[in-house]
């Protein structure tokens, strides 16, 4: 398994778009559209896990995720998806480590995740700091992880 931090033009970009479009998660096609239209800020990235040179999982490193632009929290790991055949192999943990190292390398001391999952991200060193209303009018748990 290899984990890559990619941006527009990377050799895995189009393969990751195709994987996201056809994955079993309803948010996959939305990410694929954002990737196809290159709707990312300069420092934002897609983290993709591959097996035999084919994408099997992805997440994003983004500045805001689903919070309003006025939110003080940044940056985020979002769009976390692992193909069913690869679950249980700690792929999420590996992608979180890579995203966290990327964040640290560009000067961030904390990284955040918004999620409805209970008990998942705590095992990767995140702590719940509250509940936040998203730009969609829903409420998700906000988790943070110190990178220092």
N, C-alpha and C positions, 0 to 999 in steps of 0.2 A: 504494500500500500504506500502510495506517495501522496503527499499533501503539497499543493502549490497555491501560491498567492498570485492571482491573475488580474489583468485589466484588459481593456479593449485592445485587440490586436494580438493577444497571446495565442499560441497554437491550440490551446484547449478551449478558447472562448466559444467557438461555434459548437463544439461537442457538448459543452456545458449548457448552452442554450437549448440544444436538442434534448438533453437529458432532463432539464428542468421542465420543458414543455410537456414531456411525456411521463413524468413521475406521477406517483399516486397521490400527491398532496395538492390541494386546490390552489395553493399560493405559487406553485411552480411555474405555471404559465405567466403569472404576473412578473415574476423575476425574469423569465425568459424575454418578455417584452421590454423590460427595463434594460436588459443586457443588449438586445438587438438595437435599441435606440440609443445606447450608450448614455443612459440617464444616471451617471455617477459623477460625484465631485472628484476633483483631482486626486485626493488621497484615498478615496473609497476603493475597495477591492472585493473580488469574489474569491473565496477560498474553496478549492475543489479537491476532493480525494479521488484518486484513480486507482484502479486495479487493472492490470494488463492494458494500460493506456486508455481505459474507458472510465468516464466519471461514474462514481457510485454514491457520492455525497457532496453537499455543498453548504456553505453559509456565506454571509456577507459581513464585511467590515464597513459600517456606514456612520455618518455623523449624527443622524437623528432617528432612524428607524420609524416607528409609528407615533412619535411624540411631536407636539407642535413645535414650530421653529423657535418659539419663545422659551422652550424648556432649557434649563441649565445643564441637563445631562448630555454628555457626549464623550466618547464614541460608543457605538453599539455593535454587538454581534447579532445578526438577524438572519432570517430565512434558513434556519437550521433544518436540514433534511438529510436523512440517511436511508438509502434504498433498503427495503425489507431484508434482502438476502445478506446484507452486511451489518445488520444490527447485532449488538452484543459483542462487537469487536473493538469497542472503545474508539470508534471513528469520531464521534462527537467530541470526545475529550481531546483527541489529537488535533482536530480542527480548531478547537477553542485555544489550545496551546499556541498554535501557529498564529491565529488572529491576535492573541494577547502579545506575542513576541513582536508582531508587526506594529501594533499600537505602541508598545514600549519603544521600539526603534525610531518612531517618529515623534516621541516626546510625551506620550500620554502616561499618566500614573494610575488611572482607573479605567475600567471598561465595564459596560452595562449590557444587560439582556432584559428584554421585555418578554414575559411568557405567562401562559396560563397553567403550565406544568407545575406540579407540586413534587418536591423532593428530587428533581432531576439535576438542576444546576448547582444546588448546594454541594453535591458530591464532587464538583469541579472547582470548588473554592469560592463560589459566589454566595453572597448573603442577601436576603430580601431586605430592602430598605423602605418598601411601601407599595402602594397601589397607585397607578397613574392612569388618567383618562387619555385614550389614544385619539388620533385625528379622526378615527372612525366612530367615535362616541362610545366605544367599549372601554372596559377597565381591565388592565393587565397588571400582573405583579412586576415590580422593578427590582432587578438584582444587580449588585455591583461586585466587582473583584478588584482589589488593589494589586497593582502590577510591580510594586517596588520590592 
